[in-house]
Amino acid sequence: MRLPPPAAAAALAAAAALALVACGGDDAGPLSGEELAEEANRICSEQTGRFDEVQVEPPANAHDAVGQTGELISASERALEELEQLDPPEELEDRFDAYLDARRRALELLRQGREAAERQDRKGYSAALDRALAETPKRLQLARRLDMGDCAAPGSPGAGTRSGKARR
């Protein structure tokens, strides 16, 4: 049976609305500051847990450092993608954007560390992770200003290995 044009249009609109809801899309607007902190803390907590799992042992050699840093990068990328999907309230947009920028810098430094490890460049690996560690206080301060305590944990993104150096 064929639907008349107005009914077909209404059915199509209803189906599109259901598809948006099923895919997580909504027009609820920005999160409140509390909701932003709650969601960000959930994301960061999951990532910190993954970092802890990966970093149980420092890498024994450059090959291990490549693998370990690759896992840290993957966890950081997933968390960053999730964080970028959050819609902060207007009054927190600048602070949240600054926090995301700091995470992006930490992620880039992890990538530089992995590249150095791939070249078996111990100094380059250590230098990249040391730079990431040096930027940690700023990233933590930005997270705290947003009440995102789980994003301000010492094992949060960009910390690299606990020692910052691969064993030989």
C-alpha positions as CSV (number, residue, x, y, z in Angstrom):
1,M,0.0,0.0,0.0
2,R,1.3,3.4,-0.9
3,L,1.2,6.2,1.5
4,P,-0.1,9.6,0.4
5,P,2.7,12.2,0.1
6,P,2.0,14.1,3.4
7,A,1.9,10.8,5.4
8,A,5.0,9.6,3.6
9,A,6.8,12.8,4.6
10,A,5.7,12.4,8.2
11,A,6.8,8.8,8.3
12,L,10.2,9.7,6.8
13,A,10.6,12.5,9.3
14,A,9.8,10.1,12.2
15,A,12.2,7.5,10.8
16,A,15.0,10.1,10.6
17,A,14.3,11.2,14.1
18,L,14.5,7.6,15.4
19,A,17.8,7.1,13.4
20,L,19.3,10.2,15.0
21,V,18.3,9.0,18.5
22,A,19.7,5.5,17.8
23,C,23.0,7.0,16.7
24,G,23.3,9.2,19.7
25,G,22.5,12.4,17.9
26,D,20.3,14.9,19.7
27,D,19.6,18.5,20.0
28,A,19.7,18.7,23.8
29,G,22.2,21.5,23.6
30,P,25.4,21.9,25.6
31,L,26.1,19.9,28.8
32,S,26.0,21.6,32.1
33,G,29.4,22.2,33.8
34,E,28.5,19.3,36.1
35,E,27.6,17.0,33.2
36,L,30.7,17.9,31.3
37,A,32.9,17.1,34.3
38,E,31.0,13.8,34.9
39,E,31.4,12.6,31.3
40,A,35.0,13.8,31.0
41,N,35.9,12.1,34.3
42,R,34.4,8.9,33.1
43,I,36.4,9.0,29.8
44,C,39.6,9.9,31.6
45,S,39.1,7.3,34.3
46,E,38.8,4.6,31.6
47,Q,41.9,5.9,29.9
48,T,43.9,6.1,33.1
49,G,42.9,2.5,33.8
50,R,44.2,1.5,30.4
51,F,47.4,3.4,30.9
52,D,48.0,1.6,34.2
53,E,47.5,-1.8,32.5
54,V,49.9,-0.9,29.7
55,Q,52.6,0.5,32.0
56,V,52.7,-2.3,34.6
57,E,56.3,-2.9,33.5
58,P,58.6,-0.3,31.8
59,P,59.6,-1.4,28.3
60,A,62.7,-3.6,28.3
61,N,64.0,-2.4,24.9
62,A,63.1,-0.2,21.9
63,H,60.8,-2.8,20.4
64,D,58.8,-3.0,23.6
65,A,58.8,0.8,23.8
66,V,57.3,1.0,20.3
67,G,54.5,-1.4,21.3
68,Q,53.8,0.1,24.7
69,T,53.8,3.7,23.4
70,G,51.5,2.6,20.5
71,E,49.0,1.2,23.1
72,L,49.2,4.5,25.0
73,I,48.6,6.4,21.8
74,S,45.6,4.3,21.0
75,A,44.1,4.8,24.4
76,S,44.8,8.6,24.2
77,E,43.3,8.8,20.7
78,R,40.1,7.0,21.8
79,A,39.7,9.3,24.9
80,L,40.4,12.4,22.9
81,E,37.8,11.5,20.3
82,E,35.2,10.9,23.0
83,L,36.2,14.2,24.8
84,E,35.9,16.1,21.5
85,Q,32.3,14.9,21.2
86,L,31.3,16.6,24.4
87,D,29.5,19.9,24.1
88,P,30.6,22.2,27.0
89,P,28.5,25.0,28.2
90,E,29.4,28.3,26.6
91,E,31.0,29.7,29.7
92,L,33.5,26.7,29.8
93,E,34.2,26.4,26.0
94,D,37.5,28.3,26.1
95,R,38.8,26.4,29.1
96,F,37.7,23.0,27.7
97,D,39.2,23.9,24.3
98,A,42.5,24.8,26.1
99,Y,42.4,21.4,27.9
100,L,41.8,19.5,24.6
101,D,44.7,21.4,23.0
102,A,47.0,20.4,25.8
103,R,45.9,16.7,25.3
104,R,46.6,17.0,21.6
105,R,50.1,18.2,22.4
106,A,50.6,15.3,24.8
107,L,49.4,12.9,22.1
108,E,51.8,14.4,19.5
109,L,54.7,14.0,22.0
110,L,53.7,10.3,22.5
111,R,53.8,9.9,18.7
112,Q,57.2,11.5,18.6
113,G,58.4,9.1,21.3
114,R,57.1,6.1,19.4
115,E,58.8,7.3,16.2
116,A,62.1,7.7,18.1
117,A,61.7,4.2,19.6
118,E,61.1,2.8,16.1
119,R,64.4,4.4,15.1
120,Q,66.0,2.9,18.2
121,D,66.8,6.5,19.3
122,R,66.8,6.2,23.0
123,K,67.6,9.9,23.6
124,G,64.8,11.0,21.2
125,Y,62.4,8.6,23.0
126,S,63.3,9.9,26.4
127,A,63.3,13.6,25.2
128,A,59.8,13.3,23.8
129,L,58.4,11.6,26.9
130,D,60.2,14.1,29.1
131,R,58.6,17.0,27.2
132,A,55.2,15.3,27.7
133,L,55.9,15.0,31.4
134,A,57.1,18.6,31.6
135,E,53.7,19.7,30.2
136,T,51.7,17.6,32.6
137,P,51.3,20.3,35.3
138,K,49.7,22.6,32.9
139,R,47.3,19.9,31.6
140,L,46.4,19.0,35.2
141,Q,45.7,22.6,36.1
142,L,43.5,22.9,33.0
143,A,41.6,19.8,34.0
144,R,41.2,20.9,37.6
145,R,39.8,24.3,36.5
146,L,37.0,22.3,34.8
147,D,36.4,20.1,37.9
148,M,37.7,17.1,35.9
149,G,39.7,15.5,38.7
150,D,40.0,12.1,36.9
151,C,41.6,14.0,34.0
152,A,44.1,15.5,36.4
153,A,45.5,12.1,37.6
154,P,49.3,11.7,37.4
155,G,48.9,8.8,35.0
156,S,46.8,10.8,32.7
157,P,47.5,11.2,29.0
158,G,51.0,12.1,27.9
159,A,52.8,10.7,30.9
160,G,54.4,8.1,28.8
161,T,56.1,5.3,30.8
162,R,56.4,5.7,34.5
163,S,60.1,6.0,34.3
164,G,60.1,7.9,31.0
165,K,62.9,5.7,29.8
166,A,63.2,2.3,28.1
167,R,65.5,-0.3,29.8
168,R,68.2,-1.7,27.6
